[in-house]
Amino acid sequence: PYTTLFRSTESVGQSGSIIITQDGTGSRTCSWGNQFKWTGGAAPTLSTAASAVDRIDYLVVAADQIQCVASLDVK
């Protein structure tokens, strides 16, 4: 599985996008730490098809609080 990208290095006000692209096999997963807060309260199920692309937009609003929204299966 993929692992999360932040290791206590985020800064309040930091924002950006994380692009996750499945390899040719697909079915990879991603785990998210507790500091990631999602629309609706739960991390999305990422696209699993080979070469699928998902986009995660994030904003660090406080220490240990990264608000996220996902755009899945971007084509």
N, C-alpha and C positions, 0 to 999 in steps of 0.2 A: 504493500500500500504506500501511497504518498504520505508524507508527514507534513505537519504544519510548518510554515516558513518563519514564524516569529519565535524568538527565544529571548524574551525580556529585553528586546532592543527597540521596541516601538516607542514613538514619542507622541504625546497628545497633539492632535491636529494633523498628524500624518495621514495621508490617504493614498489610494492607488487601486490598481486592478491586478488580480492574480489570474493568469490564463492557464487553465489545466487542459492539456491535450492528451487524449488516450493514445497509446502506441498502437501498432498494427494488430496486436492481439486484443486489446480492450479489456474490459472488466476489472480495471484497476480501481482501487478505492482511495479515499483520503480521510485522514483523521484530523479533527480540529480540537484545540485546547479549550478549556472552560472560558477563556477570555473572549472567545468569538461569540457574538450575540447575533441571532438570525431573525429575519422577518418571520413572525409566527412562532418563534421560540425554539425551532429545531433546525439543525443543519439540513440542507437539501440532499437528496440522493442524486449524485452526479451521473451524467450520461455515461454509459458503459460501452457503447458501440466502438469498434475500432476507429481510430482517428477522430472521435468526437471531441468537440471543443466546448468547454464551459468557462464562463467569466465570473469571477467573484470581485465585486467592488467593495472596498472597505474604508472605514474612517475610524481612527483611534480617538475616542471621546474622553477617556480617562484611563488611569493605570488599570490594567487588567480588564479593559472593556473596549472591544473592537466590534463596531457595528458592521454587519455585512448584508449584502443582497446578492443573489445569484441570478445570472442569465444562463440558462441551460441550453445545450445543443445549438450553439451559435453556428450559423451557416453563412 
